[in-house]
Amino acid sequence: MSNHPNRSKTPSEARNPTPKEVRQAREEVQARLELGITEAQELCAKQVHTTCRTWQQWETDADIPVSHRRMHPAFWELFNIKKDKVKK
C-alpha cells in the first residue's frame, strides 16, 4: 500500500477512541447518574447529537464488523468536554 500524504507516522491527539474507551466513558456517566445501560447510552448519544444506535456501534468491538463503527475524534472530544455536566 502506498503512503498517503495525510497519514502521519507520529501519533496525534486527534484519534479515534477505542470501543473500550467509549464504553468506559459511558459507564462513568451511568454509575454517576445510576442509570441502566440503554438509558445511559441514550443520554451519552444526545450529548453529541447522534442516535443511541450509533453510540452502541461505537461501543461494539472491531472484531464484529457488522455492528462496529469508529467514533470520529471530534465527537470524542465533544463528549469528553460535556460528560461531567450530563444530567438526567
N, C-alpha and C positions, 0 to 999 in steps of 0.2 A: 504494500500500500504506500503510495507516495505521501509525503508530508504536506499537510495543508498549512498555508501561511497563518491561519487563525488558531492553529493548535500550538499551545505553549508547552515547552518542555519543563517549565517550572510550575509548581502548584500555585493556585490562585485562591484568594478568599472567596471569589465568586465561583462556587462549585455546586453541583447537585448534591443535596443531602442523601445519605443512605436511608433505606426504608427503616432501619433500626433507629436512626436519629429522629425520623418523623414520628415513629411510634413512641419513643421516649418523650418527645415534646408533648404529644397528645396525652400521654399518661401523667405527666406533671399537671396539666390542666385538669384532667379527670380526677386525680387524687385531691387536688386543692379544692375543687368545687363539689366533690363527692357525687360524681355522675357515673352513669353506665357508659360502656364503650361507644355505642352508637350515638348517644346524646353528646358525648364529648367530641366525637368526630364531626358531628353536625355543627357544633359550636366553633370548632377549630376551622372548619371549611368556611364558615361565614366570615371569619376574620380576614381571610384572603380572597373573599368574593368568588368562591367556587362552590361546587356541589359536594355533598357528603360522599358520593360515589368516587369522585375524583380524589378526595382525601384518602379514601380506603385504598385506591390504586397506588397512591404514593406510599402507603404503609406496606404494601404487598412486596414480598421478596422478589428479587430479579430472576430467580430460578423458576418463577411461574410467569412466563412471558405473556400469557393471555390476559392476566389481571394486573401486571406491573406497569407502572408509569413513573417516569422520573419527574421529580419536582424541579421546576425552574429555580435557579438561585434567587431571583427577585422575590418569588413567593416565600421562599425560606427566610430571607432577610426580613420581609414584611411581617411574617408570623412571629419571628423572634423579637421584633420590636413591640408587637402588640400582646404577646402571650401572657405577660404578667398583669395586664389590665382586663383580661377576659372575665366577664361576669355572666351569670345565668340569665 
